[in-house]
Amino acid sequence: MPRSFPGTENAKAPLIPAAAYEHQDAAFAGAFEIVRQAITDRAFPAASVAITHQGQLIALQAFGRFTYETDSPKVIPATIFDLASVSKVVATTTMAMVLYERGLLDLETPIVSVIPEFANGESDRHDVTFHMLLGHSSGLPAYEKLFLRAKTKEDLLAAALATPLTAKPGTRAEYSDIGFIILGVALERIADESIDRFCQREIFGRMGMMQTVFNPPAAWRSSIPPTVDDQTFRGRIIQGEVHDENASVLKGVAGHAGVFSTAQDVATFANVMLVGGKPLVRP
């Protein structure tokens, strides 16, 4: 069974939506059928669904198996998934919110004031702010396969920081993994702590998200479906480690990807935000 992590001992139970899903099969029959049909059509092998409403968890249902094979383990509500880019929300953006709440982060601060090497000799880069990275309007590109040329964490971070802008800062919105890799580095420098340690103590632990973590321990592996048979980069089936290749080179801890969680833990996060942010931030 998944173990708890330090920082979860004082989590307040009321943050967790109260279970009220005894009528879910009738109330969400149509929605559940869409999920089942998608699995039949091989859009994906499995899904876990949680729905909150007015502080209650009114649906918690799992569908499918770890893979398309009929003897593959069934997904259950406690199954842990690689959240991929949802990490940007539950970890990185929330870390920024907490640091802002504590007066440690000014959203209009230029990134170069925290990461001087981001300047890279280009004047436009001095105009990139935390606000722009959070809003995906920094001018950085959406994605780069940095892992193809950077084989260490240090080399990949250097490559991300040197990635050329493709637009003037603030002139275009383009969803950017590169921007959130850099944002993660900047937040770590402000907090003087890695994202995974900060989030485990200050976010996941405080909300009672007991099955949410970067780099899940080996004991969790049997509870995590595989995400890909990666024969081009890592040469193995990826299960229990981050799917994203750039995040993999960053040792599983990055601003853009790396968090693993259950649907119920993500529902707890959503419930906290829906009721105004306590205990993390003010409304």
C-alpha positions, 0 to 999 in steps of 0.5 A: 500500500502507498505510504504517507509522507512527512508533512501529512500528519497535521492535515485537516480532514474537513479539506477532503470532500465528504463521500456522497457518491452512493447515487453516482451510477444513476446520476452520471450514467451517461458520462460513465458510458462515454468513458467506457466507450472510449476504452472500448474504442481504445482511446485510452486503456483506463480512467479514474473519475472524481466529481466534487459539488458543494464540498462533497465527493459525488462521484468516484469511479474507476474504469478499465485496466492498466493496459489493453490486455485482458489480464492486466490489473484493473484500475481502482479509485486508489490507482495512482496516475502520472498527472503530466502537465496537471503538475503545472497546476497542483504543484508549480502554480500553487507554489507560486500562490503560496510564495505570493501569499507570504510576500516572497514573490512579486509577479511583475519581477523580471525573471533575470533578477532571480535567474541572471543567466536567463538573460543570455545576452538578449535585451528582450529577456529582461522583460520576461516576468513571473506573471508572463511565465504563469500566463504563458506569454513570455515569448518562449516556445511551447516545447523543445526536445532538450533531452536529445542533447542534454543528458544531465539535469544541469545540462538540460536546465542550461538548455532550457534557460538558453532557449531562444524567444520566439516572440516578444514578451507579452505579445502572444500566448503560447502554452509553454513547457519551457516556460514552466521549467524555468518558472520552477527553477525560479521558484526554487531559488526564491524558496531556497528549496526544491519543488518536490520538498516544498510541495510535499510539506506546504501543499500536498501535506497540508491538504491531506493529499496522501497519495500525491508526490513527485518520484513515487517510491518503488512500493507504489509501482504496482498501483501505477499504470504504465504510460508508454513503452519507450524504446526510443529514449529510455529503452523500457516500459515507463511505469512509476516514473515520469513519462515526460522525457525532459522531466526524466532528465531532470530526475523526475522533479520539474516545474512542468511535469512529474507529479503522481496522484489519485483522482480523489487527491486531485478532487481534494485539491479542486475542493480547496480551490473552489472554497477559496484556497484555505488553508493555503491562501486567502480567497 
